[in-house]
Amino acid sequence: MKALSPRQKNKLVLVGGETHPQLSADIAKRMGLELGKITLRTHPNTELYARYDESIRGKHVIIMQPHAPNEGRSVSDSLHQHLEMIYAAKLASASQITAVSPNLAGTRQDRKAKGRESISAALNIKMLEMAGASRIVTVDLHAPQTQAIFDKPFDHITAQPLLRAAMKRKMTGDIQDYVVVSPDVGHSKISQEHAKKLGVAVLHLDKMRDPSDPTKVSHDSHVEGVEGKTCLIFDDMIDTAGTITSAAQSVHTSGAADVLVAATHAWFSGPAVDRIKDSPISQTIVTDTIPVDRPKAELGDALHVVTVADIVARTLYEIVTEGSVSEVFHEENYI
């Protein structure tokens, strides 16, 4: 990535919210920028406040905030602060506003699965647009078709190549001893892509969810083709870890020698850490789209974290310089 010119830097302001300041700082550093000055605070009654501490009139403002919990802040709090920052930039006459959320809130609810439900993905994206976002950048949507909700430029980037590279570094010995296992039908396409690029076979599992408790998942009791092999499972997120630990247990009882897991968004909600500890999974690879200090402290060396700072910085560079985002990912962000 080439350095931005002084002229390009002068027309650009990059700011980060309070949810993941380290990631914002890392992205700014890779772009050769200083983070912009902004005052963010919470009033005693819990209402949020945002004000830019310098003129941003006529500038392209990039506003970074994962919609994630951290330091007592909820997903909704993070989203609301993002909206306040975007709207403040709009009112301050920014020429362009790029909303960067490595983890976009509500994207699992991209349709009605039952009558009378809210479609959270549509609501949240429309709020970003109403606040003033002229472009959205995010990483590994749960359902890529969610991009269609936003009727402006939407850059969907992927951390899957980073996860695959990290997984490959953990593969030693005979390549025939490894197999990629898709934890459900929805991940069959990306699992096939990983298997192809790693040069290993791929297997697909059928997932059943408990209708009375959606965090409880079960898979086939016996899986052919995993005996004596190390199974590699890729996913877009780990929330309560029900899916991956059920898949891991299924292949383990079928004779798998080991299970390695990789996922982009490290929610680790509720029982997730304990489930992973009690499972046959020996290594879990995640990214830092969400702060991971707590699960890292609990899982130690069994949790490997790779940063998305480089791919987000490269994406923003291409946007600012009017280059090609898809070429950064060799079109893999459209799989």
Order of alpha helices (4+ residues) and beta strands (2+ residues): alpha-beta-alpha-beta-beta-beta-alpha-beta-alpha-beta-beta-alpha-beta-alpha-beta-beta-beta-beta-alpha-beta-alpha-beta-alpha-beta-alpha-alpha
